[in-house]
């Protein structure tokens, strides 16, 4: 059993620092690339548009990378990864894992599969990710069939 009390629901786990870095970098890149495209006098309208399109493409990729989160409520968990979203009932989550060296939390599921939950990742904020993983583990143990975590 976990020694962490479950947080009040609903709760959202998200790598906030990583998100801020990605979105700030994306907006800065968009502004710089667009400005350069507009300031180059020898470019025609199509070439300028290609600068803006390229800047928007970079921004879009970074927005996608900043998307992951894990939302827990009374009925279950919604795992939002880069391009996919999956809704799980509490009973489907058998184990919440964040082992040393893992890039993010993994949820062991009752169907025998494992689901990465990119919304809890120790990259920039390791201690926060550990706290979030423990909180999600405590919720899984109290709401579903969750057992010990590694």
C-alpha positions, 0 to 999 in steps of 0.5 A: 500500500502507498504511504501517500494520501490520494489528492482531491479529485479531479486532478491534472498531472502535467509536466508544467516546466517542460510545457512552458519551455516548449511553448516559449521556444515555439512562439519565439521560433515562430516570431523570429522565422516570420520576422526574418521572412518579412524583412528579407526584401528580395523575397516574393509573396510565395517565399514569405508565405513559405517562411510563415508556413515553416514557422507555423509547422515548427510551432505546431510540432512543439504544441503537440509535444507540450500536449501530454497530461493525465487527468484523474476524476472519480470515474477514471483516468484520461491519458493524453499523449502526443497524438492519442487520448485514452480513457481508462476506468480505475479498475483497468489500472493494475499498477503505476510505475515510475522506475529509475531511468524511465522517461515517463510513468507507465500504467500496467493495465488489466488486459496485460498491456502497458500504457505510457503516460507522458503527462508524468515525466521526470525530465526537467522536474524530477521531484515533481514527477515522483510526487505526481507518480505517487499521487496517481499510484495512491489514487489507483490503489484507493479507487481501483484494483491498483497494487504496489508500484515499482 
